[in-house]
Amino acid sequence: MSNVSNRDIQRIIRHWIKEKPVIGIAQEFQVKRQRVYLFVTQFKDMGDYPEIKKLGRKPQRLDERTEELILESYRTNNVSPTQLEKKIEESCGLHIPHNRIYQVLLFHGLVKINMRKR
């Protein structure tokens, strides 16, 4: 089963409007017939093309004070993000996840992307 983009949904509905068979549409876009029928019923109910929304949590922005704390503690300790997480928690009593610390350090060019994990 492949991922379907918003553009694909519009094309699926256009094919359906042109009265192409649902089985043919499903095979062309590599989805199941149920999925095509789902898009069609949503189109009939709303009167507009359905859209796929982005899933997951919305990214949270760190405030400047926390970002400065991360940068300052990195300059003094010069350790990895996981160790820096523990040091910040010990010294300030503030828990900042190491993933977020890594993102801040990466944004400021202080660490490199770990190519082994890619």
C-alpha positions as CSV (number, residue, x, y, z in Angstrom):
1,M,0.0,0.0,0.0
2,S,1.5,3.3,-1.0
3,N,1.1,6.8,0.5
4,V,-1.4,9.0,-1.2
5,S,-0.8,12.7,-1.5
6,N,-3.5,15.4,-1.7
7,R,-2.7,15.8,-5.4
8,D,-3.4,12.0,-5.8
9,I,-6.7,12.4,-4.1
10,Q,-7.8,15.1,-6.5
11,R,-6.7,12.9,-9.4
12,I,-8.6,9.9,-8.0
13,I,-11.8,11.9,-7.7
14,R,-11.4,13.4,-11.2
15,H,-11.1,9.8,-12.6
16,W,-14.2,8.8,-10.7
17,I,-16.1,11.8,-12.1
18,K,-15.1,10.7,-15.6
19,E,-16.8,7.4,-14.6
20,K,-13.7,5.2,-14.8
21,P,-14.1,1.9,-12.9
22,V,-13.1,2.0,-9.2
23,I,-11.0,-1.1,-9.6
24,G,-9.0,0.5,-12.3
25,I,-8.5,3.7,-10.3
26,A,-7.4,1.6,-7.3
27,Q,-4.9,-0.4,-9.3
28,E,-3.5,2.8,-10.9
29,F,-2.9,4.5,-7.6
30,Q,-1.9,1.3,-5.8
31,V,-4.6,1.6,-3.1
32,K,-7.5,-0.6,-2.1
33,R,-11.0,0.0,-3.5
34,Q,-12.2,0.9,0.0
35,R,-9.8,3.8,0.0
36,V,-11.2,5.1,-3.3
37,Y,-14.8,4.8,-2.0
38,L,-13.7,6.6,1.1
39,F,-12.4,9.6,-0.9
40,V,-15.5,9.6,-3.1
41,T,-17.9,9.6,-0.1
42,Q,-15.9,12.4,1.6
43,F,-16.1,14.3,-1.7
44,K,-19.8,13.9,-1.9
45,D,-20.4,14.9,1.8
46,M,-18.1,18.0,1.8
47,G,-18.5,19.0,-1.8
48,D,-14.8,19.7,-2.0
49,Y,-11.7,17.6,-2.3
50,P,-10.7,15.9,1.0
51,E,-7.2,16.7,2.3
52,I,-4.8,14.5,4.3
53,K,-3.6,16.4,7.3
54,K,-0.1,16.1,8.7
55,L,-0.1,13.7,11.6
56,G,1.8,13.9,14.9
57,R,2.7,16.5,17.4
58,K,3.2,20.1,16.3
59,P,6.8,21.2,16.8
60,Q,7.4,23.3,19.9
61,R,9.7,26.2,19.8
62,L,12.2,26.7,22.7
63,D,12.3,30.0,24.4
64,E,15.4,32.1,24.1
65,R,16.4,31.7,27.8
66,T,16.4,27.9,27.5
67,E,18.3,28.0,24.2
68,E,21.0,30.3,25.8
69,L,21.2,27.9,28.7
70,I,21.9,25.0,26.4
71,L,24.5,26.9,24.4
72,E,26.2,28.2,27.6
73,S,26.4,24.8,29.2
74,Y,27.7,23.3,26.0
75,R,30.5,25.8,25.8
76,T,31.5,25.2,29.4
77,N,31.2,21.4,29.4
78,N,31.7,20.5,25.7
79,V,29.9,17.1,26.0
80,S,27.4,15.2,24.0
81,P,23.6,16.0,24.2
82,T,22.8,13.0,26.4
83,Q,25.5,14.0,28.9
84,L,24.5,17.6,28.6
85,E,20.9,16.7,29.5
86,K,22.1,15.3,32.8
87,K,24.4,18.2,33.6
88,I,21.6,20.8,33.0
89,E,19.3,18.8,35.1
90,E,21.8,18.6,38.0
91,S,22.8,22.2,37.9
92,C,19.6,24.0,37.1
93,G,16.9,21.4,37.9
94,L,15.4,21.9,34.5
95,H,14.8,18.8,32.3
96,I,15.4,19.4,28.6
97,P,15.2,16.2,26.4
98,H,18.5,15.4,24.7
99,N,16.7,15.3,21.3
100,R,15.8,19.0,21.7
101,I,19.3,19.8,22.9
102,Y,20.7,18.1,19.8
103,Q,18.4,20.2,17.6
104,V,19.6,23.4,19.1
105,L,23.2,22.4,18.8
106,L,22.7,21.3,15.2
107,F,20.9,24.6,14.4
108,H,23.9,26.6,15.7
109,G,26.4,24.3,13.9
110,L,28.0,23.0,17.0
111,V,27.5,19.3,16.2
112,K,27.4,17.2,13.0
113,I,24.7,14.9,11.8
114,N,25.4,11.4,12.8
115,M,25.7,9.5,9.5
116,R,25.7,6.1,11.0
117,K,22.1,6.4,12.0
118,R,20.9,7.4,8.6
